[in-house]
Amino acid sequence: MPGLRAPSDYSKEPSRHPSLLINSKEPFNAEPPRTTLISSYVTPVDFFYKRNHGPVPVVDDIESYRLSIGGLVEKLMELSLADVKKLPKYNVMSTLQCAGNRRTAMSKTKAVKGVGWDVSAIGNAIWSGAKLVDVLELVGITKLSRTTSFGGRHVEFVSVDMCKEEHGGPYKASIPLIHATNSEADVLLAYEMNGKPLNRDHGYPLRVIVPGVIGARSVKWLDSINIMPQECQGFFMQRDYKMFPPWVNWENIDWSTRRPQMDFPVQSVICSLEDVNTMQPGKITVQGYAVSGGGCGIERVDVSFDGGKTWVEASRYQKSGIPYVSDDDAETDKWAWVLFEVAGDVSQNTEIVAKAVDSAANVQPENVAVIWNLRGILNTSWHRVQLHVKPT
């Protein structure tokens, strides 16, 4: 694409914050220390996890950048970044979470394949840009359309990012047309993150944000949008990011038997403590995040200070001074995480456990073994940390 290109090597990588925990250097995949996530409701860009599949694309000339829209539409169209910015601008607070978040813990049950994420492949940001529904209206697709007059039923997003998994072709993904044309779904073509232009790691100049859905569908460095009769047939839709049962292995897997994962399940993580901790007897404050997909709120976060024998309910909050409500309230960011906090007393070695319930009464599984899968995605089991208490 004129103006935006994928480099052939890693010589033009952007600078990153030195505190990031690097899971792979080429391509660059990294997450912040878990304590960083609870320092603010909105995650600073520097501490937002970085997920890449190849060298980070480069913009040579932003004036030459064009987004093409084609496929099963009435008319083909090319938009400059300036054209996109002429459309009504929306700000959406949304949490993005990699489907592989907490993969490292799942691999302790049995080895899995994928980037070794700890608990911080997640972040919450203010994304700003045009709603996809407004962009699609420019090519004749009306709101709440399930199909176009030409038989289009899915919206494919194609990146300029080139991936080895696509044999050197572009990263791509899709969502159903009815999702794309629902204004309430808040799908964005975003050009700002936390009030500033996207940086290169996060998709400059233009990316997709699909709130409530695993991060793999929020395509960065957007090159084109195609209206398709079927789901995107790319690697990351058809041969990855699908949820298989524990008995499926690399010898008997049949990718066609499972649908591409979209919404992420209810999740909670303790961020104020590491996996193993040492402290004096006394009071301890436990803090973390909880989030659910599909626009569901967090109805409750339970924390146990005795390995799950007894529980206390944690306080939940988003914005300071505004009570959190788990339904679709005007003062609540329905696509965003909640932070939680609760204090308890510990006098001996123990396990501290967190689990959340969302507004649809979905719960986290107690053990990782029952949701183990060969790609290590969607580890939403109860989060557990160990506490060694020093004798006084």
C-alpha positions as CSV (number, residue, x, y, z in Angstrom):
1,M,0.0,0.0,0.0
2,P,1.3,3.5,-0.8
3,G,2.2,5.2,2.4
4,L,2.1,2.1,4.7
5,R,4.3,-0.9,4.3
6,A,5.6,-4.0,6.2
7,P,9.4,-4.0,6.5
8,S,11.3,-7.1,5.5
9,D,13.3,-7.2,8.8
10,Y,13.3,-5.9,12.3
11,S,15.7,-3.0,11.8
12,K,13.0,-0.3,12.1
13,E,11.3,-1.4,15.3
14,P,9.8,1.3,17.6
15,S,11.2,2.0,21.1
16,R,9.5,0.4,24.0
17,H,9.4,0.9,27.8
18,P,12.2,-0.9,29.5
19,S,9.9,-2.4,32.2
20,L,8.0,-4.5,29.8
21,L,8.4,-8.3,30.2
22,I,9.4,-9.6,26.8
23,N,8.0,-12.9,25.7
24,S,9.6,-12.8,22.3
25,K,11.8,-10.2,20.6
26,E,11.2,-11.0,16.9
27,P,8.3,-10.6,16.5
28,F,8.0,-8.4,19.6
29,N,5.5,-9.6,22.2
30,A,5.6,-8.2,25.7
31,E,3.4,-7.3,28.7
32,P,3.8,-5.0,31.6
33,P,4.4,-6.1,35.2
34,R,1.0,-7.1,36.7
35,T,1.1,-4.4,39.4
36,T,1.2,-1.7,36.6
37,L,-2.4,-2.7,35.5
38,I,-4.0,-1.7,38.8
39,S,-2.2,1.7,39.0
40,S,-4.8,3.3,36.8
41,Y,-8.2,2.5,35.3
42,V,-7.0,3.6,31.8
43,T,-3.8,1.7,30.9
44,P,-1.0,4.1,29.7
45,V,0.1,3.3,26.1
46,D,3.6,2.5,27.2
47,F,2.3,-0.3,29.5
48,F,-0.3,-1.7,27.1
49,Y,0.6,-5.2,26.0
50,K,2.3,-5.5,22.6
51,R,1.2,-8.3,20.3
52,N,2.9,-8.6,16.9
53,H,3.2,-11.3,14.3
54,G,6.1,-9.7,12.3
55,P,8.1,-6.5,11.9
56,V,6.0,-3.4,12.8
57,P,4.7,-1.7,9.7
58,V,6.2,1.7,8.7
59,V,4.3,4.8,7.4
60,D,6.4,6.5,4.7
61,D,3.8,9.0,3.7
62,I,0.6,9.4,5.5
63,E,-0.9,11.6,2.7
64,S,-0.6,8.5,0.4
65,Y,-2.3,6.1,2.8
66,R,-5.6,4.7,1.5
67,L,-8.1,2.3,3.0
68,S,-9.9,0.3,0.3
69,I,-13.4,-1.0,0.8
70,G,-14.6,-3.7,-1.6
71,G,-16.1,-7.1,-2.0
72,L,-19.9,-7.6,-2.2
73,V,-20.9,-3.9,-2.1
74,E,-22.7,-1.5,-4.4
75,K,-19.6,0.6,-5.0
76,L,-15.9,0.3,-4.3
77,M,-14.3,3.0,-2.3
78,E,-10.9,4.3,-1.1
79,L,-10.6,6.5,2.0
80,S,-7.7,8.6,3.2
81,L,-7.1,9.0,6.9
82,A,-8.5,12.5,6.5
83,D,-11.7,11.1,4.9
84,V,-12.1,8.8,7.9
85,K,-11.6,11.7,10.3
86,K,-14.4,13.7,8.6
87,L,-16.9,11.1,9.9
88,P,-18.4,11.6,13.4
89,K,-15.8,10.8,16.0
90,Y,-16.6,8.5,18.9
91,N,-14.7,7.7,22.0
92,V,-15.1,4.1,23.3
93,M,-13.6,2.9,26.6
94,S,-12.7,-0.8,25.8
95,T,-10.5,-3.5,27.3
96,L,-8.5,-5.5,24.8
97,Q,-7.4,-9.0,25.9
98,C,-5.3,-11.5,24.0
99,A,-6.9,-14.9,23.9
100,G,-3.7,-16.3,25.2
101,N,-3.7,-14.3,28.4
102,R,-2.6,-16.6,31.3
103,R,-1.3,-19.2,28.9
104,T,1.8,-19.8,31.0
105,A,-0.3,-21.0,33.9
106,M,-2.3,-23.3,31.6
107,S,1.0,-24.8,30.3
108,K,1.8,-26.0,33.8
109,T,-1.0,-28.5,33.6
110,K,0.2,-29.7,30.2
111,A,2.3,-28.1,27.5
112,V,0.6,-25.8,25.1
113,K,1.7,-24.0,21.9
114,G,1.8,-20.2,21.8
115,V,3.4,-17.0,23.2
116,G,4.1,-17.5,26.9
117,W,1.8,-14.8,28.4
118,D,1.5,-14.3,32.1
119,V,-1.5,-12.3,33.4
120,S,-0.9,-8.9,31.7
121,A,-1.8,-9.5,28.0
122,I,-4.7,-7.1,28.6
123,G,-5.2,-3.4,28.9
124,N,-8.0,-0.8,29.0
125,A,-7.9,2.3,26.8
126,I,-9.9,5.1,25.3
127,W,-10.1,4.4,21.6
128,S,-11.3,7.2,19.3
129,G,-12.3,7.1,15.6
130,A,-15.2,6.5,13.2
131,K,-17.8,3.9,13.8
132,L,-17.6,1.0,11.3
133,V,-21.3,1.3,10.7
134,D,-20.8,4.9,9.4
135,V,-18.0,3.8,7.1
136,L,-20.1,0.9,5.7
137,E,-22.9,3.3,5.0
138,L,-20.6,5.1,2.5
139,V,-20.6,1.9,0.4
140,G,-24.4,1.4,0.6
141,I,-24.7,-0.9,3.6
142,T,-27.4,0.1,6.0
143,K,-27.5,-0.3,9.7
144,L,-28.5,-3.6,11.2
145,S,-27.9,-5.5,8.0
146,R,-27.5,-9.3,8.1
147,T,-26.7,-9.5,4.4
148,T,-26.0,-7.1,1.5
149,S,-28.0,-7.2,-1.7
150,F,-25.0,-9.0,-3.2
151,G,-24.9,-11.7,-0.6
152,G,-22.3,-10.3,1.8
153,R,-22.6,-11.6,5.3
154,H,-19.2,-11.0,6.9
155,V,-16.8,-8.1,7.1
156,E,-13.1,-8.9,6.6
157,F,-10.3,-6.7,7.9
158,V,-7.0,-7.1,6.1
159,S,-3.7,-5.7,7.6
160,V,-0.6,-4.6,5.8
161,D,1.2,-6.8,8.5
162,M,2.8,-9.8,6.8
163,C,2.9,-13.1,8.8
164,K,4.7,-16.4,8.4
165,E,1.5,-18.2,9.4
166,E,0.0,-16.7,6.2
167,H,3.1,-17.8,4.2
168,G,4.1,-14.2,3.9
169,G,0.6,-12.9,3.3
170,P,-1.3,-10.4,5.4
171,Y,-2.9,-10.8,8.8
172,K,-6.7,-10.8,8.5
173,A,-9.8,-11.5,10.4
174,S,-13.6,-11.0,10.1
175,I,-16.8,-10.4,12.1
176,P,-20.4,-11.0,11.0
177,L,-22.0,-8.2,9.1
178,I,-24.8,-7.9,11.7
179,H,-22.2,-7.2,14.3
180,A,-20.4,-4.7,12.1
181,T,-23.6,-2.7,11.3
182,N,-24.9,-2.6,14.9
183,S,-24.1,0.9,16.1
184,E,-24.6,-0.3,19.7
185,A,-21.6,-2.8,19.2
186,D,-19.3,0.3,19.0
187,V,-16.9,-1.3,16.5
188,L,-14.5,1.4,15.6
189,L,-11.9,2.3,12.9
190,A,-9.7,3.9,15.5
191,Y,-6.9,6.5,14.9
192,E,-6.4,7.6,18.5
193,M,-5.6,5.8,21.7
194,N,-5.9,7.6,25.1
195,G,-6.3,10.9,23.3
196,K,-3.2,10.7,21.0
197,P,-2.6,9.3,17.6
198,L,-2.0,5.5,17.6
199,N,1.6,4.6,18.0
200,R,3.2,2.1,15.6
201,D,2.9,-0.9,18.0
202,H,-0.8,-0.3,18.3
203,G,-1.7,0.1,14.7
204,Y,-0.8,3.5,13.3
205,P,-2.4,5.0,11.3
206,L,-5.7,3.1,11.5
207,R,-6.9,-0.1,13.2
208,V,-10.1,-1.9,14.1
209,I,-11.4,-2.1,17.6
210,V,-14.1,-4.8,18.3
211,P,-15.1,-4.3,21.9
212,G,-15.9,-7.4,24.0
213,V,-14.1,-9.7,21.6
214,I,-10.7,-11.4,21.8
215,G,-7.9,-9.0,20.6
216,A,-7.1,-11.1,17.5
217,R,-10.2,-9.6,15.7
218,S,-9.1,-6.0,16.3
219,V,-6.9,-5.8,13.3
220,K,-4.0,-3.3,13.3
221,W,-2.5,-1.4,10.4
222,L,-5.6,-1.6,8.4
223,D,-5.2,-2.0,4.6
224,S,-8.6,-3.0,3.4
225,I,-12.1,-4.0,4.3
226,N,-13.9,-6.7,2.3
227,I,-17.5,-7.6,2.4
228,M,-17.6,-11.4,2.1
229,P,-20.2,-14.2,1.7
230,Q,-18.4,-16.3,4.4
231,E,-16.0,-15.9,7.3
232,C,-12.5,-14.8,6.5
233,Q,-10.5,-17.9,5.5
234,G,-7.2,-16.7,7.0
235,F,-5.0,-18.7,9.3
236,F,-6.0,-16.8,12.5
237,M,-9.7,-17.4,11.8
238,Q,-9.7,-21.0,10.6
239,R,-6.6,-22.6,12.1
240,D,-6.0,-20.8,15.4
241,Y,-8.0,-19.1,18.2
242,K,-10.6,-21.8,18.5
243,M,-11.6,-23.5,21.7
244,F,-11.1,-27.2,21.7
245,P,-11.8,-29.7,24.6
246,P,-8.9,-31.2,26.6
247,W,-8.8,-34.5,24.7
248,V,-8.0,-32.9,21.3
249,N,-4.3,-33.0,20.5
250,W,-2.2,-32.2,17.5
251,E,-2.6,-35.6,16.0
252,N,-6.4,-35.7,16.0
253,I,-7.4,-32.0,15.7
254,D,-10.0,-31.1,13.0
255,W,-10.0,-27.3,12.8
256,S,-13.3,-27.3,10.9
257,T,-15.3,-28.6,13.9
258,R,-15.0,-25.4,15.9
259,R,-16.1,-21.8,15.2
260,P,-13.6,-18.9,15.5
261,Q,-13.6,-17.5,19.0
262,M,-15.2,-14.1,19.4
263,D,-16.4,-13.0,22.9
264,F,-14.0,-13.6,25.7
265,P,-15.4,-15.3,28.9
266,V,-15.5,-13.8,32.3
267,Q,-12.0,-13.4,33.8
268,S,-10.4,-12.1,37.0
269,V,-6.8,-11.8,38.1
270,I,-5.0,-10.7,41.3
271,C,-2.4,-8.1,40.3
272,S,-1.2,-6.8,43.7
273,L,0.6,-10.1,44.4
274,E,3.0,-12.3,42.4
275,D,2.5,-16.1,42.0
276,V,4.5,-16.6,45.2
277,N,4.8,-14.0,47.9
278,T,6.4,-13.7,51.4
279,M,5.1,-11.4,54.1
280,Q,4.7,-10.8,57.8
281,P,1.4,-11.9,59.5
282,G,-1.3,-9.2,59.4
283,K,-3.6,-7.4,57.1
284,I,-3.2,-7.6,53.4
285,T,-5.0,-5.8,50.6
286,V,-5.7,-7.7,47.4
287,Q,-6.3,-5.8,44.2
288,G,-6.9,-6.9,40.6
289,Y,-9.0,-6.7,37.5
290,A,-12.2,-8.5,36.3
291,V,-13.7,-8.3,32.8
292,S,-16.2,-10.2,30.6
293,G,-16.9,-10.2,26.9
294,G,-19.9,-9.3,24.9
295,G,-20.7,-6.2,26.9
296,C,-21.5,-8.1,30.1
297,G,-20.7,-6.3,33.3
298,I,-19.1,-7.8,36.4
299,E,-21.7,-8.6,39.0
300,R,-19.4,-9.8,41.7
301,V,-15.7,-10.6,42.5
302,D,-15.1,-13.1,45.3
303,V,-11.8,-13.4,47.1
304,S,-10.7,-16.2,49.4
305,F,-7.9,-15.8,51.9
306,D,-7.9,-19.5,52.8
307,G,-7.6,-21.4,49.5
308,G,-11.3,-21.3,48.7
309,K,-12.8,-22.5,52.0
310,T,-14.4,-19.1,52.7
311,W,-15.0,-16.1,50.6
312,V,-15.5,-12.3,50.9
313,E,-16.9,-10.0,48.2
314,A,-14.5,-7.4,46.9
315,S,-15.4,-3.8,46.1
316,R,-15.6,-3.0,42.3
317,Y,-14.9,0.3,40.6
318,Q,-14.2,1.9,37.3
319,K,-14.1,5.7,37.5
320,S,-13.3,7.4,40.8
321,G,-16.3,8.7,42.7
322,I,-18.9,7.0,40.4
323,P,-20.5,3.8,41.8
324,Y,-20.1,0.9,39.5
325,V,-23.3,-0.8,38.2
326,S,-23.0,-4.1,36.3
327,D,-25.8,-3.4,33.8
328,D,-25.8,-1.1,30.7
329,D,-25.9,2.1,32.8
330,A,-25.0,5.5,31.3
331,E,-22.2,6.0,33.9
332,T,-20.7,2.5,33.3
333,D,-18.2,1.6,30.6
334,K,-19.8,-1.7,29.4
335,W,-16.8,-2.7,27.3
336,A,-14.2,-2.1,30.0
337,W,-12.8,-4.0,32.9
338,V,-13.5,-3.2,36.6
339,L,-10.8,-3.0,39.2
340,F,-11.4,-4.7,42.5
341,E,-10.1,-4.5,46.1
342,V,-10.5,-6.3,49.3
343,A,-8.6,-6.6,52.6
344,G,-8.1,-9.6,54.8
345,D,-6.0,-10.9,57.6
346,V,-3.4,-13.7,57.2
347,S,-1.5,-15.5,60.0
348,Q,-0.1,-18.6,58.2
349,N,0.9,-19.9,54.8
350,T,-2.1,-19.8,52.5
351,E,-3.5,-19.5,49.0
352,I,-5.4,-16.4,48.0
353,V,-8.0,-17.0,45.2
354,A,-10.1,-14.7,43.1
355,K,-13.1,-15.5,41.0
356,A,-15.7,-13.3,39.2
357,V,-19.3,-13.6,38.2
358,D,-20.6,-11.5,35.2
359,S,-24.0,-9.9,34.7
360,A,-25.3,-12.9,32.8
361,A,-24.3,-15.1,35.8
362,N,-21.4,-16.7,33.9
363,V,-18.7,-18.0,36.3
364,Q,-15.0,-19.0,36.1
365,P,-14.1,-22.7,36.2
366,E,-12.5,-23.7,39.4
367,N,-9.6,-25.7,37.8
368,V,-7.6,-25.1,34.6
369,A,-7.6,-28.8,33.8
370,V,-11.2,-28.8,32.7
371,I,-10.6,-26.0,30.1
372,W,-7.1,-27.0,29.0
373,N,-6.7,-26.8,25.2
374,L,-3.7,-27.4,23.0
375,R,-3.4,-23.7,22.0
376,G,-3.6,-22.5,25.6
377,I,-6.3,-19.9,25.0
378,L,-9.0,-18.6,27.3
379,N,-7.5,-19.6,30.6
380,T,-10.2,-18.1,32.9
381,S,-9.9,-20.5,35.8
382,W,-9.9,-19.2,39.3
383,H,-6.7,-17.1,39.8
384,R,-4.5,-18.4,42.7
385,V,-1.4,-16.9,44.3
386,Q,0.6,-18.4,47.2
387,L,1.4,-16.6,50.4
388,H,4.3,-17.6,52.7
389,V,3.9,-15.9,56.1
390,K,7.0,-15.4,58.1
391,P,6.7,-16.4,61.8
392,T,7.1,-13.4,64.1
